[in-house]
Amino acid sequence: MDKIYTVTTFEKFEKRENFFPETGYVRTIGWYPEEEMARNSVLRNACDMNETIYEYAMIEELEGGLYPNVVRKWFFKFNRPTRTYEEIEEIKELKGLVSIG
């Protein structure tokens, strides 16, 4: 396995001047060996990963090894009426956030 795909949820996203954005509670809830598996679990809110507080989810494609290198990221926002996550544009302010490592 060359890469893994981590799934991380976070409570909120609030920009702060001159500081890293406020994300509230952040939790890496799992990983998958394939992108499609990670994407499907987020899009359908598997295991109720929203847990009523996690408005955002992020998938990171990581290379193996120490101090993992993030290859790509995907961001999602929770849609309350449908109880699913929807993909959104990259949150540039969270570029430095790495779920593990």
Helices and strands as residue ranges (DSSP letters): E 3-10, E 26-32, H 35-43, G 46-48, E 56-63, E 70-79, E 84-88, G 92-94
